[in-house]
Amino acid sequence: MSHKRTLDLTMHHDGLITVLRAIIADDELPAKALAKLLRTVAKQTHVVYGRDDLIRAYRAFTESGDLPPFDAVVIERLRMKPVRSSSGVTPVTVLTKPFPCPGECIFCPNDVRMPKSYLSDEPGAQRAENNSFDPYLQTFTRLQAYHNIGHPTDKIEVIVLGGTWSFYPETYQIWFVKRIFDALHDFGAGVDQCADVQAALERQSQLTPTANTTNVVIHGGMMAQTYNQAVQQVYDREIDRARDAAATFADGVRARSPVDEYATWSELEAVHDFNENAPCRCVGLVIETRPDHIDVDEVRRVRRLGCTKVQIGFQSLDDGILRANKRGHTVAATRRAVKLLRAGGFKIHAHWMPNLYGATPASDLEDYTRLFGDPDFRPDELKIYPCSLIESAELMQQYRAGTWKPYTQDELLSLLVECFRRTPEYARLTRVIRDIPGTDIVVGNKATNFRQLVENELQRRGETVMDIRAREVRFRTVAADELTLDEFAYETSNGREIFLQFIAQDRAIAGFLRLALPDVSNPLLVDELAGAAMIREVHVYGQAVDIGESAAGRTQHAGLGSALIERAVEIARAHGYTRLAVISAVGTRGYYRKRGFEDGALYQTRSLV
């Protein structure tokens, strides 16, 4: 891994103090004035200080007494990329290792260096590869990077991406999640075991950057071999490592290195318990899978792992399009998967792809209308990924034959404008264009700011985007008495949902709760949910603040979450439910206990009688 040079704070003491005192003295120091000051100081020090340098120096000099006592507001002024934690939590994304995939989708990239569907020069994929796809290293180094640029690291949403999670061996899944928690705990305690992990990987794993020298390339136009065939050949030893570890260490006798891909459920439960009061808590765990790999057992398993949200590839709601693109499942499978996930209380984060082989802008608009019009779907969050042609994808054959072509920018803009107009307030459009480098795209959209283009077009028409992301308060100062509670009900395949949101006069959203009122005639996923309504999500927006902290005008820690929960209690009781359940993350169990919820095997519940 490459590292930025570490500035010698002693050598640069005077220059850093000069800059930091100016920032402390002026709480509204303009960016231009700060840049000018940095250039002036650089003439003497011959170094232009970065924000991470200033943040590290501020922490050190407040501790040594060279500056007044530490003030988190100063860190906020120095924070780089503040939008990263403006939704109230700090996201950490990790990727699983290259592994065979059950799908044969013709639109999917086939980069053998990556888990299926990812490309080795995507930013998150590069971080994963640099860290040998090891969950501990990926988590720890990402936390360190956030800390260095001034972001809070106490409330973490962990996002596990990479192919089809449900297709990896169960022992690998347990180990992978446990090691993420190990990294959270070590980082929170100031313990860095990265060097030991890297040394173990260099001895045992092919996936270290120095050892992974594969030059296998799949050409979509020929498809001489599939992704699975290539991965099996290149990573034969690596793919079997988890299975070997399970066989070798199942008796619990032999000592394990930190990179042996094996852990037990009891070991995972132990780190879960520790995380409840750890300095660095997991307040959400997300996995990524396919609709045809969701059944009752899988829903229970991912819940036991601590999962609270599932990213799931709908791609299309047209069986003909799914067949033409060799998706490998039907729309009926998506309906079943969504119903099961809702029954389990999971947040449903769908992926949808316009411009697939066989689709037209008109058919895509019908598909999107169905996405939120049909009660069997209605996801909570959505990524819109217009199909782009990647050279390693089998779609190259259809492109060369002239049977598929990308939409023009005008066609795509027109389609997405209509999609945005049809997106309800309870949904969040988390991403509109996938972060694929333009150099990888043979043909298709290369504009990465398409959401902005859509918003600009709607603004030109005098309309406003109303999805959650567009309405988040983010950096606004909002007082609780400026907010009103708005409630919206809609039907789903599992019953009725109530979307409760605290909003400002312009409908900017400060916090929300998703309350499921399940049909009592539906079969129970687990017995502990008998007679229970379900809180599927509570989220308060605004720049993340540390646990226990508060600030004037901040929506976080302003009591909005508690108010939403108490209103959910009233609604559930009025509808005849005897209990209220919540799908809590490991790091939020304590929060719910304080609000009357008791622990169950997989959920927390509160009596309503």
N, C-alpha and C positions, 0 to 999 in steps of 0.2 A: 504493500500500500504506500502511496505517496503522501507526504505530509507537508503542510505549509511550514515555513521557518517559524520558530518560536522566538518572539522578541525578548531581548534581555531587559527586564523591567528596571534593574538597577542602573544599567548604562543609560537608559532613556528616562530615568526618573524625572528630571526637571522638565523635559519636553512634554511628557505625559501629564504631569501635574498641571502645567500651564493650560493644556486643552481641557482637562477634566474640571478645573476650577471655573473655567468660562462656562462650561455646560451646567455645572451646579448653580452658578450665579444667575443664569438666565434660563428660566423654565420654558421659554418660547424662542430659543436661539434658532434663527432660520437656517435651513440647510445650506444656503449659499454662504452665510456668515461662518458656519462651521467649516465648510470646505476651504474658505479663504484662510481661516486660522490654521488649519492643518497644513496648507501650503507654506504659510509663513514659518511655522515651526520646522517644517521639513528642510527649509534652507539651512537651519543650524544642525539638525540631526541627520540629514540626508536619508530620512525614512518618512514615507507618508503613512501615518498610522491608520490601520483599518479599524472598523467598528469592533471586531473581535479583540484586537489589541487593547482598545480603550476599555472594553468590558472587563477583560482580565485584569488590567491595571487598576480599574476602579475597585474591584473586589479586593485585590491585594492591598491597596493603599488605604482603604477604609479599615481593613483589619489591622494594619500596622499603625494606624493613628495619623498617617500623613494627610488624610482627608477626613472631613466630618463623618459621623457614623453612617453606615450603609442605609441607603434609601432606594427602595425598589423602583420609585418613579424615575430615578436617574437611569437605571437599566432600561426602562421603557423608552426613554429618549434615544438611547443608543442602539436599541434593538434593530437587527437586520431582518428584513422580510417579515414584518409583524403580522401579515395576513395569515402566516402559517398557523398561528395559534389564536386567530381572531374569532374562531367558532367556539371557543370555550375550552377546548382540549388541544393537546399537542399530538399530532399523528406521527407514528413511526411505522414505516412500511418495510417489510422483510419479504424476501422471495425464497421459495423452496428450490431444491436443486433440480437440474435436468432429470426428467423421468418420463417413461412412456405415458401416453395420453389415450383415453378411450375414444376420443373423437377423431374424425377424418375430414374436418371442415375444409373446403377448398379455399376459403378466404384467409385461413390462418397462416401466419408466418411459420417457417420451419427452421428456426435458428438452433442448431444442435448445441450451441454453447449455453442455451437458456432453457428454462421450463417452457412447455408448449405455449405458443402464442406471444411470447415476449421476444424482444430484439436486444442484442447485446450492446447496442449503443443508446438505448433509452436510459435516462439518468438513474432511475431506481435500479435498473438491471445492472448498470455499471457498478453501483455501490455494492450490490449483492455479489457480483463476480469478484470484485476487489477483496471482498471478505469471505471468499471461498464458499458462499451460500450458507455459511454457518450462522445459525440463529443468534447465538450469543454475540459474536463479533458484529453482525449487522445491527443488532439492537443497541449494544454499548456504544459503538462509534457514532450512531445517529444521535443518541442522547448527548454524547459529548459535543457533537457539532451544534446541536440546539443550545446547549448550555453556553458554548463559546460565543454565540451570537445573541444571547440575552433572552432566550425563551424559557418559560417555566417548564420544568421536567417532572412535576409531581403528579400530574393527571395526564396519562398517556392512553391514546387509542391505538392499539396494535392492529395493523392491517397485514394479514398474511396472504400474499398473492403467489401465483405460479401454477399454471395448468389447472388440473382438477384435484383439489385437496382430497376429496373422498377416495381417490384412486391410489393414494400413497398408503403404504402399510400402516396399520394402527400404531405399532410400536414407534415408527418414525414420527407420526403425528404427536404422540404423547411426549416423546423426547424433544421434538422441535418446540412445542409450546412451553415445556418445562424450562428449556434453556433460555427462552425469551424472558421468563420470569427471573431466572438466575441473574441475567444481565440487568434487569430492572433493580434487583436487590443489591447487587454489587455496586452499581452506579450510585444508588441512593446512599450507600454506606461509604463511598469513596474508595472502594476496592476495585483495582483494575487487574483482571486476569487475562487480558487480551494476549499478552506475550506467550503465556503458557498454552493458550488455545491455538495460537498460530503455530507454535512449535509442534504441537500434537498433530495438527492438520498437515504440516509439511512431512511428517513421518507416515501418516496413514491415508491421506486423501489425494485423489487425482485432481480435485477441484481447486487446489491452490493456484494462483495465477502463474507461478513458476513451473508447475507440473502440468497444467491443463493446456497442452499445445495443440489441441485438435484443429485440423484445418479442413475438416469435412464440411462441404457445402452442398446444400440441396438446391437444385434448380427446378423451380415450379413448372417450367415449360416442358421438362422431360420427366420429372419424378421417377428417376431411375431407382430410387429407394425412398421409403417413407421416413418420416421423422422417427417413428418408433424403432424401425430397423436400424437407422443410423445411431440413435441414442443407445440402443442395446449393444451395438458393436463398440462404440466409443467408450461407454461408461459401464461396461459389463461388471467390472469389479465394484464400481461405485454404487450401482443399482442394488447389488446384492449385499452391500455393507450393512444396511439396516436389518435385513433378514438374518445375516450372520451374527450380528450383535444380539438380536433377540434370542437366537439359539445358544449363543455362548454365555450370555449373562442372565438368562432367565432364572437360573438357580440362585442368583444373588450372592454367589460366593466369590467369584473372581473380581478383582478391582477393575474399575472402568476408567478410561481416560475421558476427558471432557468432550471428546468428539465421537465417542462410541454411540451410535444412533439407537439408543435403547433407554427407556425409562418405564417405570411402572405407574399405574394409576395412583397408588398410595403416595409415591414420590411427587406426582403432580399435585395431588390434593394438599400435600404438606406445603408446597410453595404457594399455592392458592391461599392457604390459611395465613401464611406469613405476610402475604401482600396486602391483606386487609388493613394493616396499620403501618405499612412500609412508607418511607419517604417518597418513593417513586411508585405510584399505584397504576394498575391497569384498570381504566374506567370503561373500556370497550375492547372486544376482541372480534375481529372480522376474518372470515375465511371465504374462499372463492371456489365455486363448484358448478356442476351442470345439473339441469333439472332431472335427468334420468338417473342420477346418483343420489337422489333424495328419497328415502323411505323412513318408516317409523324408527328403525334402529339407528339410522344415520342421524336423524334429528336428535335423538337422545344422546348419541355419542358426542356430537359437536357441542351440545349443551354441557355435557360433563367436562369437556375440555375448557369450558369457561366462555364459549362463544356467545355473542349477543346480536350479531348481524351477519347476514350471508349475502355475499355478492354472487349473483346467479345469472348466467347467460341466457336470456330469452332469445336474443338475436332477431327473431321474427315470430309473429303469431299467425303465420300462414304455412300450412303443411306443405304446400307445393314449393314454396321458397325454401323451407327447411330441407326437403328432399333434394332439390336441385343443388343445394350447397353442401350436401352430404353431412348435415348436422348430426344425424344419428339418433334423433328423438322427435316426437310429435308435439303438437301444441297441447295435447291431452296430458303429456308428461309434465309440461310446465304448469298446467292447472293443478295437477296433483301435488307437485312440489310446493307451490305457493300456499295451498291449503294446509299442508302439513307444517310448513314453516310458520304460518300465522297461528296455528294451533299451539305451537311451541313458544309463541311470543316474540319470535325473531323479527328484527328489522329486515326488510326485504329491499336489497339494493340491486336493481335489475340492470342488465346491459342490453341495449337495443341497437341494431345496425341497419340504417338505411342504405340503399344502393347495393344490396346484395345481388348476386346473379339471379336474373329473372324478375327483379323488382323494377318498378317505375316510380317516379315522384308521386303519382296519383295513388298507386297501391301502397306506398309507404305512408302516405297521409292517412289512408284508411286503417292501416296497421296501428299507427300511433293513436288514432282516435279510439280504437279497440282497447289499447293498452290501459287507458284510464276510464273508458266507458263500460267495460265488462267487469262486473264485480269479482270475477275469478282472478283478476290481475291486480291492478291498482297498486303498484309498488310505492314504497315510501321514498326511495331515492332512485335515481336513474342516471346512467352514463349513456350518452348518445355517441356512438362510434361510427360515423360514416365509413363505408368500406373504402379502403385505399389499397391499391395493388402493390404488393411486396414481391420481389423477384423470386423468393423461395416458396411462394404460395402456389398451389395448384391452379388457382384462378388465372394464372398466366396463360394457360391453354385456351380458356374461353376468350381472353382478351386478344390473343393472336388470331383466333378464329373469327373474331369480329362479333361474337355473340354477347359480350359484355363490354361496357365502357363506363367510365366515371361520369357522374353528373357534372355539368358545368358549375362554376361558382354561383351564377345567377339561379340555376335550378336548385342547388343545395341551399342557398340563402332563402329562397322563396319557401322551400319545404320546411326548413327549421323555424322560420318566422311563424308559420302556421302551427308547428308543433309547440312552440313556446306559448302561443295563444291558447292552446288546448291543455296546458299543464295546470292542474289545480294547486291551490295554495298549500295543501297538505304534503305536496311532493317537493323534493329537493333535486334539482339538476346539478349533480356534483361535477360533471365534466361533459363538454360538448364535442371536443375533438381529442382523440387519443394522442398522447405525447410521443409520436413517432417522428424521428428526425427526417427532414425533407429529403436527405440523401438516400434514404431507404425506400422512398415512395417512387415507383416507376411512373405511375399516372394516378391522378386523383388529387383531392384537396391537400395543399401544403400549408395553408394559413392556420396558424395556431391560435389566433385570437377570434375564432368564429363566434364565440359567445358574444363578444363585444360587437361584432358586426351585426348580429341579430338584434341586440339591445339597441344599437344605434338606429336600425331600420324601424323598430317599433316606436322608438322615441320620435322619429321623423313623422310617424303616422299619428302621434299624439297618444300612444298606448304605453303601458308599463308592464314589465315582466313581473309576474306575481308568484313565482316559485319561491321556496324558502330561502335559497341562497341569495337571490336578488334582494330579499327583504331583511336579511340579518342586520342587527344594529351595529355589529362590529365595533368601530372606534367611536361611535356616537356616545355622548353623555346623555343618559336617559334616567330620569327619576321614576321611582316605582309609581308615584301618584299620577304620572302622565300616561300610564298604561291602562288598557281595559282588557277584560277577558272575553275572548271571542270563541264560540263553539260551533263546530261544523260536523254533521253526521253524514256517513255514507255507508252503503252496504258492501260486504265482502262475501267470499265463499264460505267464510267461517262464522258469519253473523254480522253485527253492526260495529262500526268504528266511530269513535268520537275524537275529533282532533281539537284539542283545547290549546289556545295560543294567547299569550299576552302581547298586545300590539299597541303601537303608538297611533296617533291620529292619521298618519299617512300609511298605516298598515305595516310599518317596519316591525319586525318580529323580535321580541326580546327573550322569549322562552316558549316552549310548547310541551305538550304531553299527548302521547298516542294511547288511547284507552280502547281495548277490545272488549266487546260484550258478546261472547260466543253463544251460538245457538246450543242450548242444552241437549238437543237431540244428537249432536255430533259425538262420535266416540272420543273418549279421553285419551290424550297422548300419554299422560302419567296420572296415577290416582291422586297425587297431591294437588291437582288442578280442579278437582271435583267442586262444583258450586262456585267457582271463582271467575270473576272478571279479571282482565289482565292489563297491567301497565306495560306496554311494549317499549316505551322510550320516554324519558324525561330529559330535556335539553334546555339549558339556559345559555343564551348567546352573549357575546361581548368578549373582549380580550381576556384570555385565561389569566386568572390570578391564583397565587399559591393557596393551598388548603389552609383555611383558617384566616386568610387575609380578607380585607374588604377595602373598598375605596369609594369615595363620594361619587354618585352618578353611575356607578358600575352596576350592571345587571347581575353579574355573578355575585353570589352571597347576599343578594338583596331580599331573600325569602320567597322568590318567585317559584322555585321548585316545590317548596313546602305548600304554597298556596295552590299550585296545580294538583298536587297529590290529594289535598283535602277536598278539592272540588271533584276529583275522580272518585273519592270515597262516597261523596253524596250521590253522584250519578249512579254508581254501581249499586248502592243500597236501594235507591229508588227503583231500579230495574229488577230487584228481587234477588240479587246475588248475596250469598252469605259470607263470601270472602273476597279479598282483592289480592291478586298475585302480582309479582313483578319479576321480570327477567333481568336480574341485577348482574352487573359485572362484578368480578372478584373484588375490585378496589372500591366499589360503592356499597358493599354489603353493610358496612357500618353506618352509612348515611341512612339507609332504609330501616335499620334496627332502631335508630333514634326516632323514627317516625312510625313506630308501632308494628313493624314487620318482623316476623320470626323466621328462622332458617328452616328450610326443608332440604330434601336431597338435591334438587336441581333449581328450585325457585324459593323466593321468600314470600310469605303470605301474611295478611293482616285480617283479623276477624272483623266482620261488619255487623255482628249481632251482640 
